[in-house]
Amino acid sequence: MDAIAEFVKANLIPGSLPFLLIGLALGVLLLYAGRRAARWGRRWLTAWVILYLLLSLPVTASLLAGPLDAGAEPLDSSLPAEQVDAIVVLGGGGLTIESSGVSTQVLSESSVLRTLAGVRLYRSLDNPWVIVSGGVNEKAGLTTAESEAMRDLLIANGVPAGRILVESGSEDTHDQALKIPALLEAHGVQRFLLVTSPTHMLRALLSFEKAGLDPIPVLASEHSATQHEGFPVLPSMNALDESRTALREWIGLAYYLLRGWI
């Protein structure tokens, strides 16, 4: 089942380039498979264009992504009144770039925004632990644990190294929910904030609750403040990417439900 899941993530997410090319290739094959099949080919290609046009609209992206935040509060909202012992920041991917035997690691936008949210929360709280979580993903070109780069970003923004805990063995959200409890218990953490992107929050929160934890969800920004939003009725690449991300999460939720992970 894991191999099937990896294939779906890589090729069958609506809004992605592989899914677009697969659909277009099938439509073109139908056009050249005889008169009757050509009629269906034209219909298929028309439907494919309409699908991608709809997915590239900001209003569509908002509708798909809206329920995924699990009703959590954004970072700018007031912090919980109860004592918080730790901030758990989940990684969102990255890339190891190597040339001539020298390498560096670049965090994805999601990982950076989640880590910066952790920085702001640390400054607002009473010296809590900050746990950064995320391992390697060689299939995506990430050969060094993303949590290490997240730790470096925290330190660069003033979080003391002695208050940072690194979980670098997890491969996915389910794995994070299984590995982080040991860190929490070892450091006497009773209440903690769970920080991730809005589109990832529902799956993350359900995974942690399935593991017997009761986190306080806090949303990091989905996009950088430097990114300009388009008009709601005009297609854009940003909206297409957000639709793809949201659909990937919905498929991920279905997969986690089938596996009994949520």
N, C-alpha and C positions, 0 to 999 in steps of 0.2 A: 504493500500500500504506500510505503514511503516513496518508492520509485515513481509510482503514478502521481503522487502529490507533487514531486519535483518536476515532472513533465508538465503538469497542468500549470504550475507557477511560471515555468519558463516559456510556455507556448500558448496556453489557452485562456489567458486573462483578457476579456474584452477591453479594448482601449490600448492594448499593447501592439507593438510593431509585428511580432510573429503572428498574432491572431489576425491582424489585418492582412498580412501577406498570405496566410493560409486561406482565408476567405476569398481573397481576390483570385488566387490560383485556382480554387475550386470553381469559381464563376467563369473564368476563362476556359477551363476544360469543358464546362457545359456548353459554352458557345460553339465549340468545335466538335461536339459529339452528336451532331445531327440536328434537323430542323426542330423537332419537338423538344429536345434537350436545350437547344439554343434559347427557346422561349423562357425556359426555367432559368437559364443562365443570366438572361437580362434581368429577370425579376430578382434573382439572387444578388447580382451586383448592385442593383438599385437599393435593395434592402441593406446591403453592407455599407453603402455610402450614407444612407439615412441614419443607420446605427452610429457610425463614427461622427456624423454631424451632431447628433443629439448628445453623444458622450462628451463632445468638445464644448458644450454650452455650460457656462458657469452655474446656471440654475439647475441643470441636471446633476452636476457634480455636488452641489449643495444638498440636493434631495437624497443622493446616494450616501453621502458622508454624514448627514445630520444625526441619525440615530446611533452612530458608532461611538460617540463620545460618552455614552452610558450616563448622561445627565451630570457628568462631573463638572466641577467648577474650574473656570480658567484661572490662570496664574494671578491675574490682577484682582481677583476676588479676595475677600477677607480670609485670613488663615483660620483653621479650626481653633477653638478656645482651649481644647484639652491639650495636655502635654504630648509633644511629638518627640520621639527619641531618634528617629532616623528618616532620611530621605532616600528612597530607592529610585534610581534613574535607569530605565531600560534602554539599551542600545538600539539603534535603528539602522545599522549597516555602515559600511565604509569600503575603502579600497586601499590595497597595498600597491604602491607604484615602485617599480624596481628597474634600474638601468645600470649597466657596467658594474654590477656587484654592489651598488649603493641603493638603498630603499628608503622610502618614507611612507607614512600612513596618512590617508585623508579620510576624515569622517564624512558621512553623508549629511545632508542638510538636516534630516530628522535627528540624527545623533547629536549634532551640534546644538540644535534648538532645545533638545531635551536636557543636555548638559548645562546650557546657559540658564535654563529654568531652575536646575538644581542649585546653581550659583546664587540666584536671586532668593530662593527659598532658604538657603543656608544663612545668608545675610539677615534674613528676617526672623530667624529662630535662634534659640539659645544653644549654639554650638552643638548641633546634632551630628550624628554619623551621616556620612553621605556614601551610599553604596552604589557603585556603577557596575552594571551587569551586561556582559556580551562577550562571546568567544570569537573564534575564527570561522570563516566561511570560505574555504578554498574554491568552491564552485563559483563564487561571486568575485574571486580575486582578492579576498581578504585573508592574508596569511599570518597576521598578527592580531591578537585579541583586541577588539575595538574598545573594550573597557580600559585598556592601558592608555590609549589615546584620549579617552574621556577623562581619565584621571589627570593626565597632563594638562588638559584644558581647564579642569577645575583648579589646579594649582596655579596656573597662569592667571586666573581670575581671583586669586586671593583665598581660596579654601585651603586650610592647613593640611599638609600631606598626612599628618597624624590622625586626622578625622575622616580619612577616605579609606573605604574598604573596597577591594576589587574582586569581583566574581568573573572569572575569565574562562570557565569551562562549559558554559551553556551554548547550545546550538540554535535554540528557538525559544519562543515565549513559554511553551510548556516546560522546557528544561529550566528556564529561569525561575519559574514558580516552584520547581522541585529543589533547586540548589540554594536559593536565597534564604529559606527558613533556617538553615544551619547557621548562617552568618548572623541572623537576627537573634537567635537563641544564644549564641556564643558571646554576644555583646549586650545581652540583657535588654533588647529592644522590645517594648510592649506595643507602642503605637508608631506607625510610620506612614509617610506619604508615598504614594506610588505615582511616579511622573513618567508620562509618555505622551505621544502625539494623540490628538483627538480621534483620528481614524483607527488607532491601535488600542484605544483605552478599553473598549468593551471586551475584546478578546483577552487582553491582559488582566483586567479586573476579574473576569469569570475564571480565568486560570488560577489566579492567586486564591480566590475564594474556594475553588475546588480543592486546593492544597491545604485548606483549613485556616487561611489567613484572613484578616479583616482590615485591608489597607484603606487609607483615605485617598481617593483619587484626585489628582491635580493635573490639569491639562497644560502641556507645553504648547507653544505656538506651532501651527501646522506649516507656516511659511515664514520666511524672513520678513521683517518690517520694511526692508528695502524693495520687496517685490510688489509691483503695482498690479492691482486687480483690473481685469477687463470689464467691458460692459456685459451685464447679465444675459443679454439676448444675442451676443455675438460670439462665435466660436473662438477658442484660443487653445494653444498648446498646454498652458497651465491647467486649464479646466479639464482637458483630456487626460492629463497626468493624474489629476485629483480623482477623476472618475475611475481610472484604472486602479489607483490605490484603494479606493473604496470597494470596488468590486473584488479585488484581491482579498480584502479583509472579510467580505461576506462569504467568499468561497472558503477562506481559512476558518471562519466560524463553523461552517457546515462540516468541514473536515474534523475540527476539534470535537464537535458534537458526536460525530460518528465514532471517533476514537475513545469517547468517554472522558475527554480531558477537560470538559467544561460542563 
